[in-house]
Amino acid sequence: MTLSIGLTIAAIFLLICMSGFFSGSETALTAVSRARIHSMEKAGNLRAALVSRLIEIQERLIGSLLLSNNLVNILASALATSLFISLFGDGGVAIATIVMTILVVIFAEVLPKSWAISNADRFALTVAPVVNVIVVVFGPVTKVVSWIVRRLLRSIGVDLDEASNPLSGHDELRGTVDVLNRDGSVLKDDRDRVGGVLDLHQLELSDVMVHRTAMTSVNADMRPEQVVEQILGAPYTRLPVWAEDTDNIIGIIHAKDMLRELAACKYRVTKFDIRKTMKPAWFVPESTTLQDQLNAFLRRQEHIALVVDEYGEVEGLVTLEDILEEIVGDIADEHDEEIMGLESQVDGSVIVDGQLPIRDLNRALDWDLPDDEATTVAGLVIHASQTIPEEKQTFTFYDKRFVVLERERNRILKLRIRALSGAPVSANRLS
């Protein structure tokens, strides 16, 4: 009798250990980092390759582990009930229920799952060979169970075959980076750079281009010495060239090409002919995405393009640097002109230039002002207010208060913005 009780207790203990193994394995294999496992697999780790294959058949994996876990839990509960009935009679059922609930919750659920989640990668690599055998053994049974489940769900209007993840890979990656930034694992600058890369396929050239009213260009009809002086005085090495009318772009001049031409004519400026030195202009539609334009720049080995609208009229220009700045932030050199785009105030507000892009403002202050309908802060205010505001006029939208400080004709030059909730903002000047 004593031997029989001892064997039963040993069997219950073994079954609880097995249940803990199945619970921990399920947690580890569902929480494992796919990116790290993929890197280890590429490095030649065979167990990582096995984990990767198990993750790919996640439905069969979870089904096999749940089936195994339920089998050992039910068997352990049955043995415990039989044992306590033999010891305490009919009251043993209640005692067995209480004892097994405590044992299963602590040793078969909470403990192994906590251990597994604390080091999911190592746990998954350790248990992968055994779990693979379990999946192979119970694979046919899980297929039958899966078929039954799908039939039952389909009868109430749920089709698992048509269900899909509503989040794209871009959204999942962005969400992961945001969570890591909130936890302090990823710096804000790194989060912004990753976000900039992910946004390239969503943004169009019209979102980042330099508008034609702000373009620095060269008049080909001027005297040669005036042309040379204008090119040397510009802060850029590549400039659009126009003739007769500023909208009539006839080419692109590179400062280095101008210097070569001047050297060829013994630096006699009057002999310089910009029309012979310039290169043909490259025109691209404003609806082109930044990702496509970046690839086109790299493919053509070009650095500048003119942006045109649907009617073929020049709307502005875009450079390779403009696209790169969407990823890494502002790139300044010793020849760039400093522009006071954003300045924080002691009262917690910020003063911004009306032409400051909304994306730059959001990036600098970690705001989420919408940029779907407007590119600049001034454009956002005009769109949201449905009017061209007067100076000192105040608007409140998007949980921010906007005050128009300066206006020139129909252009908003400067605004003051204050967040209505949260801590006072702090920003550096953008140049």
C-alpha positions as CSV (number, residue, x, y, z in Angstrom):
1,M,0.0,0.0,0.0
2,T,2.8,2.4,1.0
3,L,4.7,1.5,-2.2
4,S,1.6,2.2,-4.3
5,I,1.1,5.6,-2.7
6,G,4.7,6.5,-3.3
7,L,4.6,5.5,-6.9
8,T,1.4,7.6,-7.4
9,I,3.0,10.7,-5.8
10,A,6.1,10.2,-8.0
11,A,3.9,9.9,-11.1
12,I,2.0,13.1,-10.1
13,F,5.3,15.0,-9.5
14,L,6.6,13.8,-12.9
15,L,3.4,14.8,-14.7
16,I,3.5,18.3,-13.1
17,C,7.1,18.7,-14.2
18,M,6.1,17.7,-17.8
19,S,3.2,20.2,-17.7
20,G,5.7,22.9,-16.6
21,F,7.9,22.0,-19.5
22,F,5.1,22.2,-22.0
23,S,3.9,25.6,-20.6
24,G,7.4,27.1,-20.6
25,S,8.1,25.8,-24.1
26,E,4.9,27.4,-25.4
27,T,5.7,30.7,-23.8
28,A,9.3,30.7,-25.0
29,L,8.6,29.7,-28.6
30,T,5.8,32.4,-28.9
31,A,7.8,35.1,-27.2
32,V,11.2,34.4,-28.9
33,S,12.8,37.2,-30.9
34,R,12.5,36.2,-34.5
35,A,15.2,38.7,-35.5
36,R,17.8,37.2,-33.1
37,I,16.9,33.7,-34.1
38,H,17.2,34.6,-37.7
39,S,20.7,36.1,-37.1
40,M,21.8,33.0,-35.2
41,E,20.4,30.7,-38.0
42,K,22.4,32.7,-40.6
43,A,25.5,32.2,-38.4
44,G,25.0,28.4,-38.6
45,N,23.3,27.6,-35.3
46,L,21.3,24.4,-36.0
47,R,19.0,24.8,-33.0
48,A,18.1,28.3,-34.1
49,A,17.2,26.8,-37.5
50,L,15.0,24.3,-35.7
51,V,13.3,27.1,-33.7
52,S,12.7,29.0,-36.9
53,R,11.0,26.1,-38.5
54,L,8.8,25.5,-35.4
55,I,7.7,29.2,-35.4
56,E,6.7,28.9,-39.1
57,I,4.2,26.1,-38.2
58,Q,3.0,28.0,-35.1
59,E,-0.6,26.6,-35.3
60,R,0.6,23.0,-35.2
61,L,3.2,23.9,-32.6
62,I,0.7,25.5,-30.2
63,G,-1.8,22.7,-30.8
64,S,0.7,20.0,-30.0
65,L,1.9,21.7,-26.8
66,L,-1.6,22.4,-25.6
67,L,-2.7,18.8,-26.3
68,S,0.3,17.4,-24.4
69,N,-0.2,19.9,-21.6
70,N,-3.8,19.0,-21.2
71,L,-3.1,15.2,-21.3
72,V,-0.6,15.4,-18.4
73,N,-2.7,17.8,-16.4
74,I,-5.8,15.6,-16.7
75,L,-3.8,12.5,-15.9
76,A,-2.1,14.1,-12.9
77,S,-5.5,15.3,-11.6
78,A,-7.1,11.9,-12.0
79,L,-4.2,10.2,-10.1
80,A,-4.4,12.8,-7.3
81,T,-8.2,12.3,-7.0
82,S,-7.8,8.6,-6.9
83,L,-5.0,8.9,-4.3
84,F,-6.9,11.3,-2.0
85,I,-10.2,9.3,-2.2
86,S,-8.3,6.2,-1.1
87,L,-6.9,8.2,1.9
88,F,-9.8,10.4,2.9
89,G,-12.9,8.9,1.3
90,D,-15.4,11.1,-0.5
91,G,-13.8,14.2,0.9
92,G,-10.7,13.5,-1.0
93,V,-12.2,14.9,-4.2
94,A,-12.3,18.4,-2.7
95,I,-8.8,18.0,-1.2
96,A,-7.4,16.8,-4.5
97,T,-9.0,19.8,-6.4
98,I,-7.4,22.3,-4.0
99,V,-4.0,20.6,-3.9
100,M,-3.8,20.1,-7.7
101,T,-5.0,23.6,-8.4
102,I,-2.2,25.1,-6.2
103,L,0.5,22.7,-7.6
104,V,-0.5,23.3,-11.3
105,V,-0.8,27.1,-11.0
106,I,2.5,27.5,-9.2
107,F,4.7,24.7,-10.6
108,A,3.1,24.0,-14.0
109,E,2.1,27.6,-15.1
110,V,3.4,30.6,-13.3
111,L,6.9,29.3,-12.5
112,P,7.9,27.9,-15.9
113,K,6.2,30.7,-17.9
114,S,8.0,33.3,-15.8
115,W,11.3,31.5,-16.3
116,A,10.7,31.2,-20.0
117,I,9.6,34.8,-20.6
118,S,12.7,36.1,-18.7
119,N,15.0,34.4,-21.2
120,A,12.9,33.3,-24.1
121,D,15.7,32.9,-26.7
122,R,17.8,30.6,-24.6
123,F,14.8,28.6,-23.3
124,A,13.5,28.1,-26.8
125,L,16.9,26.9,-28.1
126,T,17.1,24.4,-25.2
127,V,13.7,22.9,-25.6
128,A,13.5,23.0,-29.4
129,P,14.7,19.4,-30.1
130,V,12.2,17.8,-27.7
131,V,9.3,20.1,-28.8
132,N,10.1,19.1,-32.4
133,V,9.5,15.4,-31.5
134,I,6.2,16.3,-29.8
135,V,5.1,18.2,-32.9
136,V,5.9,15.3,-35.1
137,V,4.1,12.8,-32.9
138,F,0.9,14.9,-32.3
139,G,0.9,16.5,-35.7
140,P,-1.9,14.3,-37.2
141,V,-4.1,14.8,-34.1
142,T,-3.6,18.6,-34.2
143,K,-4.6,18.7,-37.8
144,V,-7.9,17.0,-37.0
145,V,-8.5,19.4,-34.1
146,S,-7.6,22.3,-36.3
147,W,-10.1,21.1,-38.9
148,I,-12.9,20.8,-36.3
149,V,-12.1,24.3,-34.9
150,R,-12.2,25.9,-38.3
151,R,-15.5,24.2,-39.1
152,L,-17.0,25.4,-35.9
153,L,-15.8,29.0,-36.4
154,R,-16.9,29.1,-40.0
155,S,-20.4,28.1,-38.8
156,I,-20.6,31.3,-36.8
157,G,-19.1,33.5,-39.6
158,V,-15.4,33.5,-38.7
159,D,-13.1,32.3,-41.5
160,L,-9.5,31.8,-40.3
161,D,-8.3,31.3,-43.9
162,E,-9.3,34.8,-44.8
163,A,-8.1,36.4,-41.6
164,S,-4.9,38.5,-42.0
165,N,-2.8,40.7,-39.9
166,P,-4.1,44.2,-40.3
167,L,-0.6,45.6,-39.5
168,S,1.9,45.7,-42.3
169,G,5.6,44.9,-41.7
170,H,6.3,48.7,-41.6
171,D,3.7,49.3,-38.9
172,E,4.9,46.4,-36.8
173,L,8.5,47.6,-37.0
174,R,7.5,51.2,-36.2
175,G,5.5,50.0,-33.3
176,T,8.4,47.9,-32.0
177,V,10.8,50.9,-32.2
178,D,8.3,53.2,-30.5
179,V,7.9,50.7,-27.6
180,L,11.6,50.3,-27.2
181,N,12.0,54.1,-27.2
182,R,9.4,54.4,-24.5
183,D,11.2,51.8,-22.5
184,G,14.5,53.6,-22.9
185,S,16.2,50.9,-25.0
186,V,16.2,53.0,-28.2
187,L,17.2,56.7,-28.3
188,K,14.8,59.2,-29.8
189,D,17.2,60.1,-32.6
190,D,17.5,56.4,-33.5
191,R,13.7,56.0,-33.4
192,D,13.4,59.1,-35.7
193,R,15.9,57.7,-38.2
194,V,14.2,54.3,-38.4
195,G,10.9,56.1,-38.8
196,G,12.3,58.2,-41.6
197,V,13.3,55.1,-43.5
198,L,9.9,53.6,-43.1
199,D,8.2,56.8,-44.2
200,L,10.0,57.0,-47.6
201,H,7.4,54.9,-49.4
202,Q,4.6,57.1,-48.0
203,L,6.0,60.6,-48.7
204,E,5.9,62.2,-52.1
205,L,8.3,64.8,-53.5
206,S,5.8,67.5,-52.9
207,D,6.3,66.9,-49.2
208,V,10.0,67.6,-49.1
209,M,10.8,69.7,-52.2
210,V,12.1,73.3,-52.1
211,H,9.2,75.3,-53.5
212,R,9.9,77.4,-56.7
213,T,9.4,80.6,-54.7
214,A,12.4,79.6,-52.5
215,M,14.6,78.2,-55.2
216,T,18.0,79.7,-55.9
217,S,18.5,79.8,-59.7
218,V,20.7,81.5,-62.3
219,N,19.5,83.7,-65.2
220,A,21.3,82.5,-68.4
221,D,20.5,85.9,-70.1
222,M,22.8,87.8,-67.7
223,R,26.3,88.9,-68.7
224,P,28.9,86.1,-68.1
225,E,30.6,87.9,-65.2
226,Q,27.2,88.3,-63.5
227,V,26.5,84.7,-64.0
228,V,29.8,83.6,-62.5
229,E,29.3,86.0,-59.6
230,Q,25.8,84.6,-58.9
231,I,27.0,81.0,-59.0
232,L,29.9,81.7,-56.6
233,G,27.7,83.6,-54.3
234,A,25.1,80.8,-53.9
235,P,25.4,78.4,-51.0
236,Y,24.8,75.4,-53.4
237,T,27.0,73.7,-55.9
238,R,24.2,72.8,-58.3
239,L,21.8,75.4,-59.5
240,P,18.9,75.5,-61.9
241,V,19.4,77.7,-65.0
242,W,16.5,79.7,-66.5
243,A,16.1,81.9,-69.5
244,E,13.4,84.5,-70.3
245,D,11.2,83.4,-67.5
246,T,12.0,81.9,-64.1
247,D,9.6,79.0,-64.8
248,N,11.5,78.2,-68.0
249,I,14.3,75.9,-66.6
250,I,16.7,75.1,-69.3
251,G,19.4,73.2,-67.4
252,I,21.5,72.6,-64.3
253,I,24.9,74.2,-63.7
254,H,27.5,72.7,-61.4
255,A,30.0,75.0,-59.8
256,K,32.8,72.6,-60.5
257,D,31.9,72.5,-64.2
258,M,31.9,76.3,-64.3
259,L,35.4,76.3,-62.8
260,R,36.7,73.8,-65.4
261,E,35.2,75.9,-68.2
262,L,36.8,79.1,-66.7
263,A,40.2,77.3,-66.5
264,A,39.8,76.1,-70.2
265,C,39.3,79.7,-71.3
266,K,42.3,81.0,-69.2
267,Y,39.9,82.5,-66.6
268,R,38.6,85.1,-69.1
269,V,35.2,85.4,-67.5
270,T,33.7,87.2,-70.6
271,K,34.4,84.0,-72.6
272,F,32.3,81.9,-70.2
273,D,29.1,80.5,-71.8
274,I,26.7,78.9,-69.3
275,R,24.6,77.3,-72.0
276,K,27.5,75.2,-73.2
277,T,28.6,74.3,-69.6
278,M,25.3,73.4,-68.0
279,K,23.8,69.9,-68.1
280,P,20.2,69.0,-69.1
281,A,17.6,69.3,-66.4
282,W,15.9,66.2,-65.1
283,F,12.2,66.6,-64.5
284,V,10.2,64.3,-62.2
285,P,6.5,64.3,-61.2
286,E,5.6,65.6,-57.8
287,S,3.6,62.4,-57.0
288,T,6.8,60.3,-57.0
289,T,7.5,58.7,-53.7
290,L,10.7,59.4,-51.9
291,Q,11.7,55.8,-52.0
292,D,11.4,55.7,-55.8
293,Q,13.2,59.0,-56.2
294,L,16.0,57.8,-53.9
295,N,16.4,54.7,-56.0
296,A,16.3,56.8,-59.2
297,F,19.0,59.2,-57.8
298,L,21.3,56.2,-57.1
299,R,20.6,54.6,-60.4
300,R,21.2,57.7,-62.5
301,Q,24.0,59.0,-60.3
302,E,22.2,62.3,-60.0
303,H,21.9,64.7,-57.1
304,I,19.2,67.2,-58.2
305,A,15.9,67.0,-60.0
306,L,13.1,69.5,-60.9
307,V,9.7,68.7,-59.7
308,V,6.7,69.3,-62.0
309,D,2.9,69.1,-61.5
310,E,0.4,67.3,-63.6
311,Y,0.5,70.1,-66.1
312,G,4.2,70.0,-66.5
313,E,4.8,73.3,-64.7
314,V,7.8,73.5,-62.4
315,E,6.8,73.3,-58.7
316,G,10.2,73.2,-57.1
317,L,13.3,71.1,-56.8
318,V,14.5,68.1,-54.8
319,T,18.0,66.9,-54.0
320,L,19.5,63.7,-52.8
321,E,20.3,65.6,-49.6
322,D,16.6,66.5,-49.1
323,I,15.7,62.8,-49.0
324,L,18.6,61.8,-46.8
325,E,17.6,64.5,-44.3
326,E,14.2,62.8,-44.0
327,I,16.2,59.9,-42.5
328,V,19.0,61.4,-40.5
329,G,17.7,64.9,-39.8
330,D,19.1,68.2,-40.9
331,I,22.5,68.0,-42.7
332,A,24.3,71.4,-42.5
333,D,27.7,72.4,-43.7
334,E,29.8,75.6,-43.6
335,H,28.1,77.1,-46.7
336,D,24.5,76.5,-45.6
337,E,22.4,79.6,-44.7
338,E,21.2,79.4,-41.1
339,I,17.4,79.7,-40.8
340,M,15.6,80.4,-37.5
341,G,13.0,77.7,-38.0
342,L,12.1,76.7,-34.4
343,E,12.9,78.4,-31.1
344,S,11.7,77.5,-27.6
345,Q,10.5,80.2,-25.2
346,V,10.7,80.5,-21.5
347,D,6.9,80.3,-21.1
348,G,6.8,76.8,-22.6
349,S,5.7,77.9,-26.1
350,V,7.7,77.8,-29.4
351,I,8.1,80.3,-32.1
352,V,8.2,78.7,-35.6
353,D,8.7,79.9,-39.1
354,G,5.6,79.5,-41.2
355,Q,7.5,77.6,-43.8
356,L,8.9,75.0,-41.4
357,P,7.8,71.5,-42.5
358,I,5.3,69.9,-40.1
359,R,7.5,66.7,-40.1
360,D,10.5,68.7,-38.8
361,L,8.3,70.2,-36.1
362,N,7.0,66.8,-35.1
363,R,10.4,65.3,-35.1
364,A,11.9,68.1,-33.0
365,L,9.2,68.2,-30.3
366,D,7.9,64.6,-30.6
367,W,4.4,65.9,-31.6
368,D,2.0,64.3,-33.9
369,L,0.5,67.2,-35.9
370,P,-1.1,65.8,-39.1
371,D,0.8,66.3,-42.4
372,D,-1.7,64.7,-44.8
373,E,-3.3,67.9,-46.0
374,A,-0.4,70.4,-45.6
375,T,3.4,70.3,-45.7
376,T,4.3,73.4,-43.7
377,V,3.0,74.8,-40.4
378,A,1.5,77.8,-42.2
379,G,-0.3,75.5,-44.5
380,L,-1.7,73.5,-41.6
381,V,-3.1,76.6,-39.9
382,I,-4.7,77.8,-43.2
383,H,-6.2,74.3,-43.9
384,A,-7.5,73.8,-40.3
385,S,-8.9,77.4,-40.1
386,Q,-10.2,77.4,-43.6
387,T,-9.1,81.0,-43.9
388,I,-6.0,83.2,-44.3
389,P,-5.6,84.5,-40.7
390,E,-4.7,88.0,-39.6
391,E,-1.9,88.9,-37.4
392,K,-2.5,88.2,-33.6
393,Q,-5.3,85.9,-34.6
394,T,-5.5,82.8,-32.4
395,F,-6.6,79.2,-33.2
396,T,-6.9,76.1,-31.1
397,F,-6.8,72.7,-32.8
398,Y,-4.9,69.4,-32.5
399,D,-4.5,70.1,-28.7
400,K,-2.3,73.1,-29.6
401,R,-2.9,76.9,-29.6
402,F,-1.6,78.7,-32.6
403,V,-1.0,82.5,-32.6
404,V,-0.1,84.3,-35.9
405,L,2.7,86.6,-35.1
406,E,3.7,87.9,-38.6
407,R,2.0,87.9,-42.0
408,E,3.2,89.3,-45.3
409,R,0.4,89.6,-47.9
410,N,-1.2,86.1,-48.0
411,R,1.8,84.4,-46.4
412,I,2.1,83.5,-42.7
413,L,5.7,84.2,-41.7
414,K,5.8,83.4,-38.0
415,L,3.7,81.7,-35.4
416,R,3.7,80.9,-31.7
417,I,2.5,77.5,-30.7
418,R,1.8,76.2,-27.2
419,A,0.8,72.7,-26.2
420,L,-2.4,72.7,-24.2
421,S,-1.5,69.5,-22.3
422,G,1.7,67.9,-21.1
423,A,5.0,69.4,-20.1
424,P,6.5,72.6,-21.6
425,V,8.3,71.9,-24.8
426,S,12.0,72.3,-25.3
427,A,13.5,72.6,-28.7
428,N,16.8,73.5,-30.4
429,R,17.0,75.8,-33.3
430,L,16.7,74.1,-36.7
431,S,19.0,75.3,-39.4
